[in-house]
Amino acid sequence: MISVFENRAPKVFFILGFLICFSLISVRVVGQVSPAVSACDATKDRKVVHYGFCNASLGRDARVADLVRRLTLQEKILNIVNGAGNISRLGIPKYEWWSEALHGVSNVGPGTNFSSLVPGATSFPQVILTAASFNTSLFEAIGKVVSTEARAMYNVGLAGLTFWSPNVNIFRDPRWGRGQETPGEDPLLSSKYGSSYVKGLQQTDDNADPSRLKVAACCKHYTAYDLDNWKGVDRYHFNAVVTQQDMDDTFDPPFKSCVIDGNVASVMCSYNQVNGKPTCADPHRLAGVIRGQWKLNGYIVSDCDSVEVFFDDQHYTKTPEQAAAKAILAGLDLNCGSFLGQHTAAAVKKGLLKESDIDNAITNNFATLMRLGFFDGDPRKQPYGKLGPKDVCTAENQELARDAARQGIVLLKNTAGSLPLSPAAIKTLAVIGPNANVTKTMIGNYEGIPCKYTTPLQGLTASVATKYLPGCSNVTCGNAQVKEAKKLAATADATVLVMGIDQSLERESFDRVDLRLPGQQPLLIKEVAKVAKGPVILVIMSGGGFDISFAKHNDKVASILWVGYPGEAGGAAIADVIFGYYNPSGRLPMTWYPQSYLDKVPMTNMNMRPDPPKGYPGRTYRFYTGETIYSFGHGLSYSKFSHKIVKAPQTVSIPLDDDHVCRHLLDCNSVEAVEQLCKKSVTFDIHLRVQNKARHGGSHSVLLFVTPPSVHNSPRKHLIGFEKISLKGKSGTLMRFKVDVCKDLSVVDELGRRKIALGQYVFYVGNFKHTLSLRI
C-alpha cells in the first residue's frame, strides 16, 4: 500500500486514492472563490455578539471555556477530526485543519487550493538543501514568506491557517525516502531549523502578543519515525526499538526545541510504534513529555489515519472504541482522518471515555484557532486582512527562493581551475543528463504549484550558448545515449552532467535499496569524462546521498555539485554557482556512505551507536566508525578560509557542593546535569578569527564541533554551534561562540540521564582544534 501523502487512505480505496491524489497536485480551482472562513462575524449574524467566545475583551481561556460549555457531545466530536463540521446554531463554519507548507504553500492536503486568482505560490528548495545553508536567519526568513503567502491565500478562501510543517525527524538512514523533507542527520541543526522555521511561520510581524499566531505550525512526526517502506517493512507495522539514550540525545531533541524554543502550536504523532506502543496511543510521550515536560501550548494531531492504523493494522486494541479512548486519553487532540468521528461517541457510551476527556481535546484545538483570530470576526478587519493575491509570488519572494538554493548548493569536489567557469571563455556548453531540463523534479515532494520554473538548462543558457542532450529517457537510465553524449562533450568547451534521481526513486512510502546512481548513469558519466574536450562538471540532484566514489576519484570529472531538490529557481541558482556569480557555501547536512554500508546496517536497526562485536558501524557522523564518501559538514568554496581560535580557556571548573559525591571519588567521570547545577550557568566563550585568503568574496558556514571524553558511549564528535558569515576577498573577522556547559557539552548516559563528562574535550573549527579540560 503506497501513498504519496501524509494520509493513509482506507485500504479498499487505496489505489484509487493514490491516483486521485497524484492528479490533485496539479489541479487548480477555476473561477471565483469564497472569502475566508471565520466565526463571530456580527455583520453576518447579529446574535454572535451575545456569545462569550466571540467577546475579544475576555481572556482566551474564558472564551474557549464559554464555547466548550455550549456544545453538545456530537458537536464536540465534530471538532476532533481534521474536517471539522460546522455548528450553524452558533455561527461556526466548518474548518479544514489539514494544510501543508513544507517548503512553500502546498496543495497537498484538502485545506489549500490554487485557482485562477492565485495560480501558484513561491516554491523554495526542498528542506534538506535549505538546511545545507546552515543559516538560521534564512530558515526564519523562508517561514515568514510562506506564512505571508498562506495568509494572503486564506483571505481569498484558498487556504487554512493550520499548516502541518515542518518535518524534523532525524535523517537516520541514507535510504529513507523522506529524508529530503528533513534538515538532515544532526540533532542541533534539525533543532535550529525547526525552531527557526516555526518562528518564521508563527510570529506576528510586531510580536506584540507572543501568543498570537500568524499561522500555526506543526512539528512532525513524533517520534523515531524514519522508515517508510523498506524490503517489505512499512511504517504502519514497524515497531521502532529505541534505547532511552538514543531517544533523548538523537530522536527527541528537534521536537523538544520546536516546543520550547519555537513555541510551536502543534506536534504530530507518527504511524509507527516505539518500543511496542503506537506513538499516538502513548500517554507517556503525548501527555507526559510533549504537554507535561515540554509544556506544549497547542494541540497534538495524529498522522492521517494513524488511530485507525494502530487498531486495524497493529491490532493494538480489540475494538475501535478502545482505540478511540486510548488515543484521547493518551493526549491526542485532533485526528487526521475520520476514525475518532466514527467511534468516540460509542467509547463514551461504553464508559471508556468521559465527556470531559473530549473537552480537554477540543479546548486545545479551539485555543489554537483563537490564537489565529478565527473567532475574531471578519478577517479583513484583522491583522493581515489586507493581504491578497498581490502578496503571493512577489519578485522579492522569488528572489529569496533563488538565494536559498544558492546558499544550500554544496561544492563537493573542485579540481583547481575548473569552477567557476568563465562565461566569456565558453563558446559552447554541453548540458547532458536526465535532470538537466526538469521542472517538477526540482521541487521535491509536499510541493505546491510554483510561481514559475527555471530549469538547469534554462539557467545555464541564460549565460552561454548550450547544446542539450537528455542522455537517458528518465532517471532510471536503462539505456543511456552514450555515443551521442560523447560526441557532444568532445566538441564543447565544458560539459555539465545533471544526474541524480527524483520522486520515482525516493519518496513517502518508498525507501531506497541502493546508494549507487541508477541504471547506466555511472556509465554515461565515465564515458563522457573520457572524451570531453573541456572540464566535466557533475551535478547531482537528489534528496539523499550516493556512493559516487567512481566520480570522486576520477581526475576527468573536474567538479561535483550536490544541489538537492533546489526549488522553482533551482536552474538559475545552479548557473549562479557554476559561473561564479555566487560563491558556494553549502555544507552537507548528512553523511554520504559507501554502498557497502547497506550490507552492514539493516534499516530496521534503530541503534545509533556502533556495536563492533556484531560488525555494526553505527549511524551518522556522531557515531559512525566506517569510511565515508563525503562527511557531514563537507563543502568547498571558491575562496580559501582559515580558522584560528584566538581566545578560549584551557580549563573550566564546575562548581559542586562540598558534600557532592564526586568530591570524594577518585574515579568520578561525570556529574549529573541537574537543574540545581545548571542554574549556576557555567559558560565560557570561544573567540575565533576567520580569514578569507582568496580574492573571491563569499559566505562561509563556521561549524563548531566537540569531541567529549569517552564515557557513556558519548558521540565521537558532535556539532555544538554554527554561524553563517560573509567576508570580502582578503579580509577577516572575529567571531564568538558562547558555550553553555550544561546545554552544549552534556551527554546522555545509558539510562537517558543528562551527564557532564569530566576530562578532556577537543573543539574543532575547520582544521583547527583546541583542547580544554573540564573538572570539578
N, C-alpha and C positions, 0 to 999 in steps of 0.2 A: 504494500500500500504506500503510495507516494503522494505527497502534497508539496507544492512549492510555496505554500503559505504557512502562517502561524497556525491556521485552523486545521483540524483533522476532521474531514467530512465524515458523516455516517457511512459505515462500510458498504452498505448496499448501493449507495450512490457515489462511491468514491471515484471511480474512473471518470464518470460523467462530470463530477465536481472538479476534477483535475483539469479536464478540457475546458470547462467553463471558466475556471479561474485563470487559465492561461490566456484565454481570449479577453478577459476583463482588463488585463493590464493595459491594453492599448485602446480601450473603449473610452470615448468622450461622450458626455451627455450633451445633446444638441438642444439649443433653444434657451429660453429664459428660465431662470432658476428662482426658487423661493428665497425669501430673506432668511437671515439666521434664526434658528430656533432658540427660544428663551422663555422663561417663566416670569410671572409677576409684572406683565406689561399692562398697566392700568388703562392705556389708550385702547386696548383691545377688550378688556374685561374689567369693569369697574369694581367688581366685588373683591378683587385681589388686594385692594387697599386695606381690607379688614383682616387680612391674614398676617399673623405674626412673622411667618417665614418670609414674607415679602417686605418686611419693615427693615430697611437697611440701617436704621438707627440703633437697632438691637444688636447685641453681640452675636457672633456667628454661632456659638453653641446654643444660645437661646432660640435662634431662628431654626436651626436644624431640629432641636427638640420639639418645637411647635409643629413642624412639618411631620415628623415621625408620628406624633400622637394623633394626628388627623387621619392617618392611613389605616385601611383595613389590612388584614393579613394578605389577601390576594394582591392588593396594591403594593404592599411591601415586597412581595415575591417578584412582582414585575420589575423591581429595581435592583435585583441581584444578578441580572443577566446583561450581557453587553447590548442587546437590542431592547433597551428599557422602554416599557409601554407608556402610553400617555395616561394621565389621570385628569380627564376632561373636567370633572366637577371642581377641581382646584386650579384649573388653568395651566396644568403642567404638561407640556408636549412630550412626545416620545423623543428619546435621545439615543444615538448610537455612540457607544463608548469606544469602539474599535477603529482607530486611525493609526497610521504608521508614519514615521518621519526619521528613518534610519540615517539617511544622508540627503535629505530633501523631502518635501511633502510628497507622499506616495499615495497612489490609489490602490494599493494592496490593502484590503480591508474595506468593509462597507461604509465606513464613516466619511470617506473622501472620494470625490469625483472631479474630473476635469470636464470642461464644457467649452462651447464657443466663446463664452465670457472669459474664462481662464483656461486656455488650452494646454498650459504646461506650467511647471514650477522649476526653480533652479535645482539642478541635479549635481550635487557635489561628489567628489570621489568616494568610492566605497571606503568604509571606515578604516580598514587595515592600511590603506595608503595615507589617509589623513593622519593616522597615528604615527606613521613614519616621519612626520614633520617634527615630532617631539616639541610641539608648540602649543602650550595650554591656551594662550590668547587666541590662537586660530581656532581651537576646538570651541571656545565660547563664542567667537565671532560667527562661526557657522551656525551654531544654535540660535543666535539672535536673528539671523536672516531667515532661518527656517520658521521660527515662531512668528515673525512678522508676516511671512507669506501665508502661513497657516491661518493667522487671524484675519488676513485680508480675504482668504477663501471662505472662512467661517461667516464673515459679514455678508457674503452673497449666497449663502446656503450651500456651499460646496464642501465644507469640512466641519469636523467637530472641534472640540477643544482638548480632548484627551488623546495623547499620542504614545503608543507603546514602543518607545525607543528611549535610550539606546540598548544595544546588546553588549553586556560587559562580561560575558563568560570568558574564561581563560582559553586561549588557543593552545590547548594542551598537546594535541596530536596533529602533525602536519597533514594528515589525510582528511581531517574534518571538513565537510563541505560548507559549513557555515563559519569557518574561521575568518573568511573575508569580511564578515559583518562586525568582527570584534576589533578591539585595539591591540590585539596581539597576546603574547605569552607572559608578559611581565605584570605582576600584581600592582606595582606602583604606577606604571604607565597606564594600565587599564583603569586604575582608580582615578588618576588625574584626568584622563579623557572623560570618563563617566561623569564625574562631578562637574567638570567644566562645561561639557555639552548640556548637562541638565540645567546648570545656571543660565546658559545662553537661551535655552528654551523657556525657562520658567520665570526668570526675574523680570519684573516690570522695569520700564526704562528709568524711572526715578527711584525705584526700590524703596519708596517711602513706607510702604506696608509690606514687610518681608513675607507675610502670609498670603498676600495677593499673588495670583498666578497669571502670567501671560497665556501660556498653555500649560497643561500638566504632562510631565514626562513620566516614563516608567522604565526602570532598570530590570532587565530580564537576562537569562531565565534562571531563577534561583532554585537549585544550585547544583554544582558539579555536573552541568549539562554540557557535553561536548562530544556526543556521538549521535549520529542521526540514523544511518543505515549502513552497516559495515559487515559484509560477509554473512548476511542473514540475521544479524543482531540489530534490532531497531530501537529507537528511543522510547517507544510505547511499552516495551517489555524489559528494558535494560535496568538492572539494579547496579548502580554505581557504588562499589565498595570502597569507602574513603576513610583513611585514618583521620583522627581528630587533628593531628599535626598538619596534614595536608589541607584539611578543610580550613583551618584557622590561618595558615600562612600563604595559601595559594588561591583557593576557590572563593572564599568569602570576602577577602579584603575589598574588591571592587564594589560589591554590593553595600558593604558597610560604609565605604566612602560616599557612595551615591546618597545614602540616607543621612549620614552625619554631616558630611562636608557639602553635599549638593542640595540637601533638603528635598530630595525627590518626592513627588506626590504619589508614587506608586511603585510597587515591586511585583513582578510576575513570577509565580512558581512554575516549575517545569514539568514535563511529562514523566521523566524518569523517577525511579526510586533511588533513595540514598540509604544505604545500609538497611535495606528491607522495608523502608517506608516511602510511600509516594510523597513527594515534597508538598503537594497540595493538600495532604491529609496529615501533616506532621505538626502538632501543636508546639513542639519544642522549637522548630525552625520559624514558623509563622508568628504565633503569638509570643513565643519565648524570646527568640533572637531579634527578628525584624521589628516587631512592635514593642517588645519588652526591653531588650538590651539597647537596641539602636534608636528606639523612640520614633518610629516612622510616624510622620504627620501626613496621613493619606490613606489610601486603600490598597489592599492586596488582591490581585486578579490572577485567575488561573490562565495558563496557556490554553489555547482553544480546544475544548472538549476533553481537557485532561482529567476532569472529575469522572466523566464517562469512561475514560481510559483506565483509571485505576479500579473502576468497577468491572467493566466489560472485558478488558484485556489482561489486567493484572490480577483480577479476582481477589482484590483486597478486602472486599466486603461481600456478604451473601446477598444483600438486597440493594436496590438503588436508593431506597430511603436511608439505609445505613450509610451509604456513600455520601449522600447529601448532608447528613448530620455530621459525619466525620470531617468533611471539608469546612463547614461553617464553624464547628466547634474548634477546629484547628486554628481558625483565624482568617479564613478566606472570606472576602467581602463581595467579590464580583466574579461570576462565572462567564468566561467567554464561551458561549455555547448555550444550549437550552436545557441542560440536564437539571440544574437547580430549579429552573422554572417549572419543570415537569414533576419533580419529586419532593420538593421541600414541604409543600402543604401536607402531603401524606406522612412525612417524617415528623411533623408537629402533631398530627392526629395520632400517630402511634407512640407519642411520648419520647421520641428520640431527640427532639429539639423543643426548646421553649420559644415562644414568640419573641421574648426579649433577646434571644440569641440573634435573631434576624434583625432586630432593632439595632444591635451593635454594628452589624454589617452595613446596613443602609445609612446609619449615622456617618460612617466613614465615607461612603460614596457621596452622600448629599453635601457633606462638609467640603469635599473637593470641588463639587460644582459651585458651591457658594463662593469659594476662593477664586473661581474663574469668572464670577459675575453672572452666572447663568440665571440666578434668581434676582437680578437687579433691574429687570425690565428691558426696555428697548435697547439692544446692543449699540445702536447708532448714537445713543446719548452717553455711552460708557467709554472708558479708556479704550483706545484702538478702534473706536467706532467709525473713524474717518478712513480707515484703511480699506482698500479695494483692489480691483484688478490692476490698477496703475502701479501698485506696490509689489507686484509679482514679476519676476524675470527682469528686474531693472538692470541697467548696464553695470551698476556697481555690484549687484549680486552675482551677475555672470562673471565679472572680473574676479571676484573672490573665489568662485569655483575654479577658475583657471589658476589662480595663485595657490590655492590649496593643493592642486595637483602638482604644480611646480615644486612646492615645498616638500611634498612627500616622495617624489621620484628619487630612487636610490641608484647611484652610480656604483655598481658592484666591481667593475674592472675597467681600467683605462690605461692602455699602453701609451707611453709618453708620446705626445704629439698627435694622438688620434682624435680625441674630443677636447674642445669643441671643434666642429667643422666650420670652415670659413665659407660663408655663402658666396663670397667673391671668387673663391678658388674652385667652387663646384659648378661645373658646366652641366653635368648630368648626374642625377642621384637615382640609383636603383632602389626601389621600395618593393620588398618582397615579403610575403607571408600571409597566412590566413586571418591574422588580426590587423593587417595593415590598413584596411579600409572599412572597419566595422563601426557600427553606431551603438546599437543596444548593448553589445558586449561591454562597452566601456562603463556602463552604469551599474553593472552587477545585479544583485537581487534586492528585494524590498525597495524597488525603484518606483519612480513616478514617470510622468511624461516630461521630458526635459524641455527647456526653452528652445534649444536647438542643439545640433551636434557639430563638432569639428573632429573629423576622423584623423588618424595619424597621417594618412596620405594627404589630406587637405592641409593639415598644419605644415607639413614639410614642403608641399607645393607652393605655399604662400611665400617661401623664401628662395627656392631654386627650382629649376626645371627637373621634373621627375619622370621616370619610366616605371610603371607598376605591373607587377605580376602577383596573383594571389599565392602561387606556389603549391597550395593544397586547396581542395574544394571546401574544406572545413577544418576545424582544429584537430579532428581525429586523424587527418592526413594519411589516409590509407594508400594513396598513390600520388606522391609528390611530383611536381613538374621540374624535375632535377635538370634535365637538358636545357629547357627554356630559361631556367633561373641562372644557370651557369653562363649562358650566352649573354644574358642581360648584365650580370655582375662583371663579366670580363671586359666590358667596354665602358662601364660607368666610373666616374671619378671617386665614388664612395657607394657603399651598399648598406642599407638599413633593412634588417630582417625583423619583422614584427611577428613574433611567435607567441606561444603560450596556450591557454585554454579559455573556456567560457562556461556558462551555466550548464551546458550539456555534460560536463565532466566534474563539476563541483557545485553543489547547491544544497539547499534544505532537502532532507530525506535522501541525500546521495553523497556518500563519503568516497574518497579516492582509495584505490588499492595499489597505486603505483606512484613513485616520485620522479619518474622519468618523463620527459616531454613525449607526448603521444605519437604513435604511428611513425611516419617517416620524417617527422620534424628534425630529429638529430641528423639523419642522413642529408637532408636538404641543407642544413646549416654547414655541415662539414664539407660537402661538395662545393657549395658556393664559396666558402672560405678558401678552398684550394686554388681557385682560378680568379678570384676577384682582383681587379686592377688596383683598386684603392682600399682604404680601410673598411673593415666589416664591423658594423655596429649591430649587436644583438639586443633586441628589445623583448622582454618577457612581460606579457600581460596576463595576470593571474591574481587569485587571492592567496593561495598557498605557495610554498617554495618548491624547488625542484633540485634534483641531482643533475646539475649541468657541468659536472667535472670535466666532461669532454670539451666543453667550450672554454671553461675557466683556464684550462691548461693548453689550449690551442693558441699558439702565437699568431695565427692568421685571423683569429677573432680578436680584434683590437680592443673593443669596448663592450661592456654588458650593462644594460639598464633594466631595473625592475620598475614597472610603472603601475602595479596593482590593477584595479579597475578604475581608471582615472577620471570618470565623470564626463559630463557633457562637453567640457572644453579640453578633454584629455589630449586630443591630437595637437592642439595649439601648445599645450604645456610640454609635450614631448619634443616638439620642434624648438621651443624656447630653450630647453636644456641642450639638445643636440647642437644647435648653432651658437650656443654660448650667450644668448640673450639673458639667460638665468644660470647662475652658478649652483649646481646641485648640492643639496644639504640634507637630503633624507637619510635616515638610518633604518636598518631592518628592525621591525618590531617583533620578529620571530626568527628562530633558528632554521637554516636550510640544512637538512640532513642528507646523508648518502642513502642510496637505495637499500643498502644492507641493513639500515636501521629497522626496516619493516620486518626483517626476519627475526629480530630480537625482541620486538615490542608489539605485542597484540594491542589493538586499540582499546580493548575492554579492560586492560590493566590500568587502573587509575593512579597507581603509586607514582609519585613524583621522584622519590629518592631511589638511587641505584641499589641493586641487590647483586653484588659481584659473584657470590657463590652460584647464583642462578643465571649468570650472564646477562642480567638486566641492567642496561646502562643509565637508567633514569631519564627524566624528561626536562626539557627547556634548558636554557643556558645556566640556570641556577643550580641544576643538579646533574645534568648530562655529562658523562665521562668519556664519550666516544669522539670520533672525528666528525667534523662538520664540513659542509661545502662553503657556507658563509655563516658567520656567527651573528647572534643578536647584537644590534648596535653597529654593525658594519655599514659603512657608507663612505664613499670618496667624494672629493671636491676638485674643482679646477684650481683651487688655492691650496697652499700648504699651511696648515695651522699647527702651532706648537702650544703646549700647556706646561705650566710650571706652578707648583704650589709654593707661594712666597711666604705664607704665614699659616701655621697650624700647630697646635700643641703636640708634643710628643708623649705626654702623659695626661690622663684625665682621671680624677678620683671621684668615686660615687660616695656620697655621704650616707653612712649607715648608722643606725642607733648603736650605742655602746653594747647593748645586750643582743645584737643580731648574731645569729648562729655562725655566720661566715667570719666573724671576728675571732672565733675560737677554733676554726678549722684550718689546717694547713693545705688541704687539697680542695678548697671551695672553688668550683669552676664557673659558677653562675649564681646570680641572685634573682629573685622574682621581681618582675616589673609591676609591682603592686601600686595601687593608687597613691598610697601614702608616700612612697618613694618618688613616683613620677610627678607628684605635685611640687616637688622641690625643683623641678625644671632644670635638670643638668643638661646644659647646652654648650657648644663651642662652635667657633667659626673656622672655616677653611677658606683662605684667600687664594685666588688663582690669578695668574697672568696668562692671558690668551693672546697670541700674536698671529696675524696673517702675514706670512713671509712672501707671499706672491703679489703680483701686480693686480690680479683679479680681485675685486671686492666681492663679498658674498656673505650669506648667512652661514651659521655654524651651530650645530647642536652640541652643547657641552654636557657630557654624561658623567656622573659621579657614581662609581661602584665601590663596594667594600667587600672584602673577604673577612668574615668574623673568625674568631677562634673555633677550632674544630671540636665543638661539643654539641650534643643533642641533634646529631645529623643535620647540622646547620647547612645553609646553602654554600656552594663553592665560592660564589660571589653573588651579589645582588645590587640592583640599582637603588640608590637612596636619594637621588636628586638629578634634575636635568633642567637646562635652560637654553633657549634659542637666542643667539646674539647675532648682530650684524657688524661686520668690520670692513672698512675700506682696505684697498690694497696697501701693503707695507705699513699696517697700523696694528695697534694692540689695545687691550683694555684690561682693567682689573675687575674681577667679579668675586662674589662671596656666596658660599653655601653655608647656611646655618644648620648644624646637625644637632638634633634632639636625641639624646642617648636612649630614652625610653621608646620614642616613636620610630627612630631610624635605625638604631643598632640592635634592638631587641630581636630575639629569635623565638620560635615556638618550640617547646620541648615535646617529647613523645606523647605526653598526656594533654597537649593543647594549651599549656600554660605559657604565658609570655615570660621569657627569661632574658636577663642581660648577662651575656658571657663575659667572663673576666679573662684578660690576657691580651694578646697582640692582634690588632686589626691592621689590615693593609688597604689603603684607599687608592683608587685608580682613576686617573683622568687621562684619556688617550694613552700614551706610552709612559706617562709619568706616574710614579707611585710614592706613597708616604706611609710610614709605619707609626702607629700610635698604640700606646699601652693603656688599657683601661683597668683600673684597680680600685680597691676599697681604701 
